[in-house]
Amino acid sequence: MTKLLETGMVRRNAGEPEHPYDTGADMIAKGLLVRAAEPSELDRIAPAYAAAFADEAVVGWVLPDTTGVDLAEFFHPSVDSALHEEEVLVAEHLDGAIAGLSIWSETMSAARLRSAAAEIANATEPALQRTATVLGLIAEHHPEEPHLYLSAMAVVPEFRGSGAGTAMLRHRLAMADADGRPAYLEASTQRSTRLYARHGFRPVGTPIELPGNGPRLQPMWRDPV
């Protein structure tokens, strides 16, 4: 289920930022540190990822029934792929507890998403069929110019409201600004849309409606500052 990481799945509120474009270094004073995760950390990243994404809107649409499903095991190959092929940021407490995770990639166009959707277009497993639907719809709306793509971000339930999401956004967007790189994402809730707006993102284009009363994803774009 590698492609689940490419659906723009999470958009959780992680606290009110005081200075939206700070780098996140100030978050150390609050007991949080943002850093890039390494592939060797797979076995500790996957359970945290599963905990953070378990109740996310798009994951819930792709996997409407998780009875008997070990989500850490389910997401294990997807997280492994992201750790090797993309940029996985973690916000962690100074004791090593992972509070939140986000997946970023330097993206040139929607070609990768279209290819990913085509790879599983004929799958028979319901979760894969729904993943293909999400990827296809996202690809239709995806920008065709180079940008930094935030495909997923989530905070572990017990740490929501601690500033983990804000710390990750500040950290990575500061680097994007330094590189003069615009950023793009899909927000899956009104609350997350407001969070991203506070960090300079603005709604663009038509919202993406997932079938069957599924989540409504709002494409958002951010110019560098």
KEKE-3310 file (N, C-alpha, C; in steps of 0.2 Angstrom, whole numbers, plus 5000, padded with zeros to 4 digits):
npx = (5004:5010:5006:4997:5003:5003:4992:4989:4984:4983:4978:4979:4975:4988:4990:4991:5001:5013:5022:5021:5031:5043:5057:5055:5065:5063:5054:5061:5062:5049:5050:5050:5057:5061:5065:5073:5068:5077:5080:5083:5076:5064:5056:5052:5046:5035:5024:5021:5017:5005:4997:4995:4989:4977:4964:4962:4954:4954:4961:4951:4941:4947:4950:4937:4933:4943:4943:4952:4963:4980:4987:5000:5007:5001:5004:5018:5026:5023:5028:5041:5044:5042:5052:5064:5062:5056:5054:5054:5048:5049:5042:5048:5048:5060:5063:5062:5050:5039:5029:5023:5021:5027:5026:5035:5039:5050:5042:5039:5028:5012:5014:5020:5010:4999:5005:5006:4993:4989:4996:4989:4977:4969:4967:4960:4958:4948:4953:4964:4958:4951:4961:4967:4957:4958:4971:4970:4960:4967:4978:4972:4970:4982:4996:5006:5018:5035:5036:5036:5029:5017:5012:5006:5002:5002:4997:5001:4988:4988:4996:4991:4988:4999:5008:5015:5012:5013:5026:5033:5028:5033:5047:5050:5044:5052:5064:5059:5056:5069:5074:5067:5055:5039:5024:5013:4997:4984:4970:4960:4950:4940:4946:4960:4962:4961:4972:4983:4981:4985:4999:5002:4997:4985:4968:4966:4958:4946:4937:4941:4931:4928:4921:4904:4900:4912:4927:4931:4943:4953:4963:4978:4989:5005:5015:5033:5041)
npy = (4994:5006:5018:5024:5034:5044:5052:5064:5064:5069:5082:5090:5100:5108:5117:5135:5145:5157:5165:5163:5160:5156:5146:5134:5131:5137:5129:5120:5124:5122:5109:5101:5094:5096:5086:5077:5060:5044:5030:5019:5020:5014:5004:5011:5022:5018:5013:5025:5032:5025:5027:5041:5043:5035:5040:5048:5058:5054:5042:5035:5034:5027:5015:5010:5000:4995:4984:4971:4974:4977:4992:4997:4987:4987:4999:4998:4995:5006:5017:5013:5015:5029:5034:5030:5036:5049:5064:5063:5070:5072:5077:5077:5074:5079:5067:5058:5053:5052:5065:5069:5068:5071:5071:5075:5081:5085:5091:5090:5089:5083:5070:5059:5056:5052:5041:5033:5031:5024:5012:5004:5004:4993:4985:4973:4973:4981:4992:4996:4999:5011:5019:5021:5028:5040:5045:5047:5057:5067:5069:5075:5088:5092:5104:5108:5113:5115:5112:5111:5098:5094:5080:5073:5074:5072:5071:5062:5056:5059:5070:5080:5097:5101:5109:5102:5100:5113:5116:5107:5113:5126:5123:5116:5125:5136:5132:5130:5143:5149:5143:5148:5141:5137:5130:5116:5108:5097:5100:5092:5095:5108:5114:5111:5118:5131:5131:5129:5141:5150:5149:5154:5148:5147:5144:5136:5133:5120:5112:5095:5081:5067:5051:5045:5052:5055:5063:5080:5088:5101:5110:5119:5132:5139:5153:5157:5167)
npz = (5000:4996:4989:4997:5004:4996:4995:5000:5013:5027:5037:5050:5064:5074:5084:5087:5078:5083:5075:5059:5050:5056:5059:5067:5076:5087:5094:5101:5114:5119:5120:5109:5094:5077:5064:5050:5046:5046:5035:5043:5054:5053:5060:5072:5067:5059:5068:5075:5064:5060:5072:5071:5059:5060:5062:5052:5038:5024:5025:5032:5023:5013:5020:5026:5036:5049:5057:5065:5059:5058:5059:5060:5054:5042:5036:5036:5024:5016:5023:5023:5010:5008:5017:5010:4998:4998:5008:5025:5038:5056:5071:5087:5104:5117:5124:5115:5110:5097:5090:5079:5061:5044:5026:5013:4996:4982:4968:4951:4942:4939:4934:4941:4951:4942:4936:4947:4950:4939:4940:4949:4944:4940:4951:4962:4976:4988:4995:4988:4976:4980:4984:4971:4965:4973:4970:4956:4956:4963:4955:4944:4948:4951:4952:4937:4938:4945:4962:4980:4988:5000:5005:5015:5032:5050:5067:5082:5092:5107:5107:5100:5098:5104:5096:5087:5073:5068:5071:5061:5049:5050:5050:5038:5028:5029:5024:5011:5007:5008:4997:4987:4983:4978:4987:4989:4993:4998:5008:5020:5029:5036:5047:5046:5034:5038:5047:5038:5030:5039:5038:5026:5015:5001:4996:4980:4964:4961:4974:4978:4977:4985:4980:4986:4997:5002:5009:5007:4998:4998:4987:4990:4988:4990:4989:4989:5002)
capx = (5000:5014:5003:4993:5006:5003:4985:4988:4979:4981:4978:4977:4978:4993:4991:4991:5007:5013:5025:5020:5037:5049:5060:5054:5070:5061:5050:5065:5060:5043:5051:5049:5062:5059:5071:5072:5069:5081:5077:5085:5071:5057:5052:5049:5042:5029:5019:5019:5013:4999:4993:4994:4984:4972:4957:4962:4948:4955:4962:4945:4938:4951:4949:4931:4933:4949:4943:4957:4969:4986:4989:5007:5010:4998:5008:5025:5029:5022:5032:5048:5045:5043:5059:5069:5061:5054:5057:5049:5050:5046:5042:5048:5049:5067:5064:5062:5043:5037:5023:5020:5025:5024:5029:5036:5043:5051:5038:5040:5022:5007:5016:5021:5003:4996:5008:5004:4986:4988:4999:4984:4970:4965:4967:4954:4957:4944:4957:4968:4954:4949:4968:4968:4952:4960:4977:4968:4957:4972:4982:4968:4970:4989:5000:5011:5025:5039:5034:5036:5022:5016:5007:5003:5004:4997:5000:4999:4982:4990:5001:4988:4987:5006:5012:5019:5011:5015:5033:5035:5027:5038:5053:5051:5042:5057:5068:5056:5057:5076:5076:5062:5051:5032:5022:5006:4995:4977:4968:4954:4945:4940:4951:4966:4962:4963:4979:4988:4981:4990:5006:5003:4993:4978:4964:4966:4955:4939:4938:4941:4926:4929:4914:4901:4900:4919:4930:4932:4950:4954:4969:4980:4996:5009:5021:5038:5041)
capy = (5000:5012:5024:5028:5040:5050:5054:5070:5061:5072:5089:5090:5106:5106:5123:5141:5148:5164:5168:5157:5158:5154:5139:5129:5130:5140:5124:5116:5127:5119:5101:5098:5095:5094:5083:5072:5053:5040:5023:5014:5021:5012:5001:5015:5027:5015:5013:5032:5034:5022:5030:5048:5043:5030:5043:5054:5058:5050:5035:5032:5033:5021:5009:5011:4995:4993:4978:4966:4977:4980:4997:4998:4982:4989:5005:4997:4995:5013:5021:5011:5018:5036:5035:5030:5040:5056:5067:5061:5074:5070:5081:5073:5077:5078:5060:5053:5051:5055:5068:5070:5066:5074:5068:5080:5079:5090:5088:5093:5089:5078:5064:5054:5054:5049:5035:5029:5029:5019:5006:5000:5005:4987:4981:4970:4974:4987:4998:4998:5003:5017:5023:5023:5034:5046:5047:5049:5064:5072:5070:5079:5095:5094:5108:5106:5117:5113:5114:5107:5095:5091:5075:5070:5077:5070:5071:5057:5059:5062:5076:5085:5104:5103:5113:5098:5102:5120:5115:5104:5117:5131:5121:5115:5130:5141:5130:5132:5150:5150:5140:5151:5136:5137:5123:5114:5102:5096:5100:5087:5097:5115:5116:5111:5123:5137:5130:5130:5148:5154:5148:5157:5144:5150:5139:5136:5128:5117:5106:5088:5078:5059:5048:5041:5056:5055:5069:5085:5090:5108:5111:5125:5134:5144:5156:5158:5173)
capz = (5000:4996:4987:5002:5007:4991:4994:5004:5018:5033:5038:5057:5068:5079:5088:5084:5077:5084:5070:5055:5045:5060:5056:5071:5081:5094:5097:5106:5120:5121:5121:5102:5089:5070:5060:5045:5049:5042:5034:5048:5060:5050:5065:5076:5063:5056:5073:5076:5058:5061:5077:5069:5053:5061:5061:5046:5034:5018:5027:5034:5016:5009:5024:5031:5042:5051:5062:5064:5055:5062:5055:5060:5049:5036:5034:5036:5017:5013:5027:5021:5003:5010:5020:5005:4991:5000:5014:5031:5044:5062:5077:5092:5111:5119:5126:5109:5108:5091:5091:5073:5055:5038:5020:5008:4990:4977:4963:4945:4939:4941:4931:4946:4953:4936:4935:4953:4949:4933:4942:4953:4942:4939:4957:4964:4983:4989:4998:4982:4971:4982:4983:4964:4964:4976:4966:4950:4957:4965:4949:4939:4950:4953:4947:4932:4938:4950:4969:4986:4989:5007:5003:5021:5039:5055:5074:5086:5096:5113:5106:5096:5101:5107:5092:5082:5066:5067:5071:5055:5044:5050:5048:5031:5024:5030:5019:5004:5006:5006:4990:4982:4981:4981:4990:4987:4997:4998:5015:5020:5034:5037:5052:5043:5029:5042:5049:5032:5028:5044:5036:5019:5009:4999:4992:4973:4960:4963:4979:4976:4980:4984:4979:4991:5003:5005:5011:5002:4998:4996:4985:4992:4985:4994:4986:4994:5005)
cpx = (5004:5011:4998:4996:5006:4996:4984:4983:4978:4982:4975:4980:4982:4994:4992:4998:5008:5017:5026:5026:5043:5051:5058:5059:5068:5056:5054:5063:5054:5044:5050:5055:5060:5066:5069:5073:5073:5078:5078:5080:5064:5053:5049:5044:5035:5023:5016:5015:5006:4994:4991:4988:4978:4965:4957:4957:4949:4957:4956:4941:4941:4950:4943:4931:4940:4949:4948:4963:4974:4989:4996:5010:5007:5002:5015:5028:5028:5027:5040:5049:5046:5050:5064:5068:5058:5057:5052:5052:5046:5047:5042:5050:5057:5068:5063:5055:5041:5030:5019:5024:5022:5029:5029:5040:5044:5047:5038:5033:5018:5009:5016:5014:4999:4998:5006:4997:4985:4991:4994:4977:4966:4965:4960:4952:4953:4949:4962:4964:4952:4956:4969:4963:4955:4966:4975:4964:4962:4976:4979:4969:4977:4992:5005:5017:5028:5037:5036:5029:5022:5010:5003:5006:4999:5001:4997:4993:4984:4994:4997:4987:4994:5010:5016:5018:5013:5023:5036:5034:5032:5045:5054:5049:5048:5063:5066:5057:5064:5078:5071:5057:5044:5030:5015:5004:4987:4975:4961:4949:4946:4945:4958:4967:4964:4970:4984:4987:4985:4997:5007:5000:4987:4974:4965:4962:4949:4941:4938:4936:4927:4922:4911:4901:4907:4921:4931:4938:4950:4961:4972:4988:4999:5015:5026:5038:5048)
cpy = (5006:5018:5027:5034:5046:5053:5061:5069:5066:5079:5091:5097:5104:5112:5129:5144:5155:5168:5163:5156:5157:5147:5133:5127:5132:5134:5120:5118:5124:5111:5098:5099:5092:5091:5078:5065:5049:5033:5018:5015:5018:5008:5005:5021:5024:5015:5020:5034:5032:5025:5037:5048:5038:5033:5048:5052:5053:5043:5031:5031:5027:5015:5010:5006:4993:4987:4973:4968:4979:4986:4998:4993:4984:4994:5004:4998:5003:5017:5019:5015:5025:5038:5035:5035:5047:5058:5066:5066:5072:5076:5077:5077:5075:5071:5055:5051:5055:5058:5069:5069:5069:5071:5074:5078:5085:5087:5093:5094:5084:5071:5058:5051:5050:5042:5030:5026:5023:5012:5001:5001:4999:4982:4979:4971:4981:4993:5001:5002:5010:5022:5025:5029:5040:5049:5050:5056:5069:5074:5075:5087:5097:5099:5105:5110:5114:5116:5109:5104:5091:5086:5072:5073:5075:5070:5066:5060:5062:5068:5081:5092:5106:5107:5109:5099:5108:5120:5113:5109:5123:5129:5120:5121:5136:5139:5131:5139:5152:5148:5144:5146:5137:5130:5122:5108:5102:5095:5096:5090:5105:5118:5116:5116:5130:5137:5132:5138:5152:5154:5150:5153:5147:5144:5141:5131:5125:5112:5099:5084:5070:5056:5046:5045:5056:5062:5074:5088:5097:5109:5118:5126:5140:5147:5157:5165:5175)
cpz = (5000:4994:4991:5004:5002:4990:4997:5009:5024:5034:5045:5060:5073:5083:5084:5084:5079:5079:5064:5051:5049:5057:5061:5076:5087:5097:5101:5113:5123:5121:5114:5098:5082:5067:5055:5048:5044:5041:5039:5054:5058:5056:5071:5073:5061:5062:5074:5070:5058:5066:5075:5064:5054:5060:5056:5041:5028:5020:5029:5028:5013:5013:5029:5037:5043:5056:5060:5060:5059:5058:5055:5054:5042:5032:5033:5029:5014:5017:5025:5014:5004:5013:5015:4999:4992:5006:5020:5036:5050:5067:5083:5099:5112:5122:5121:5107:5102:5092:5085:5067:5049:5032:5015:5002:4986:4971:4957:4942:4942:4938:4936:4949:4948:4936:4941:4952:4944:4935:4946:4951:4941:4945:4959:4972:4984:4991:4992:4977:4973:4982:4976:4962:4967:4972:4960:4951:4959:4959:4944:4941:4952:4949:4943:4932:4944:4957:4974:4988:4996:5005:5009:5027:5044:5062:5078:5091:5103:5113:5102:5101:5105:5102:5087:5075:5064:5066:5064:5049:5044:5048:5041:5026:5024:5025:5012:5002:5004:4999:4985:4979:4983:4984:4989:4992:4996:5006:5015:5025:5034:5042:5050:5038:5032:5045:5043:5030:5033:5042:5028:5013:5008:4995:4984:4970:4964:4968:4976:4980:4979:4984:4986:4998:5006:5007:5005:5003:4995:4994:4987:4990:4990:4990:4991:4996:5007)
residu = (MET:THR:LYS:LEU:LEU:GLU:THR:GLY:MET:VAL:ARG:ARG:ASN:ALA:GLY:GLU:PRO:GLU:HIS:PRO:TYR:ASP:THR:GLY:ALA:ASP:MET:ILE:ALA:LYS:GLY:LEU:LEU:VAL:ARG:ALA:ALA:GLU:PRO:SER:GLU:LEU:ASP:ARG:ILE:ALA:PRO:ALA:TYR:ALA:ALA:ALA:PHE:ALA:ASP:GLU:ALA:VAL:VAL:GLY:TRP:VAL:LEU:PRO:ASP:THR:THR:GLY:VAL:ASP:LEU:ALA:GLU:PHE:PHE:HIS:PRO:SER:VAL:ASP:SER:ALA:LEU:HIS:GLU:GLU:GLU:VAL:LEU:VAL:ALA:GLU:HIS:LEU:ASP:GLY:ALA:ILE:ALA:GLY:LEU:SER:ILE:TRP:SER:GLU:THR:MET:SER:ALA:ALA:ARG:LEU:ARG:SER:ALA:ALA:ALA:GLU:ILE:ALA:ASN:ALA:THR:GLU:PRO:ALA:LEU:GLN:ARG:THR:ALA:THR:VAL:LEU:GLY:LEU:ILE:ALA:GLU:HIS:HIS:PRO:GLU:GLU:PRO:HIS:LEU:TYR:LEU:SER:ALA:MET:ALA:VAL:VAL:PRO:GLU:PHE:ARG:GLY:SER:GLY:ALA:GLY:THR:ALA:MET:LEU:ARG:HIS:ARG:LEU:ALA:MET:ALA:ASP:ALA:ASP:GLY:ARG:PRO:ALA:TYR:LEU:GLU:ALA:SER:THR:GLN:ARG:SER:THR:ARG:LEU:TYR:ALA:ARG:HIS:GLY:PHE:ARG:PRO:VAL:GLY:THR:PRO:ILE:GLU:LEU:PRO:GLY:ASN:GLY:PRO:ARG:LEU:GLN:PRO:MET:TRP:ARG:ASP:PRO:VAL)
# end
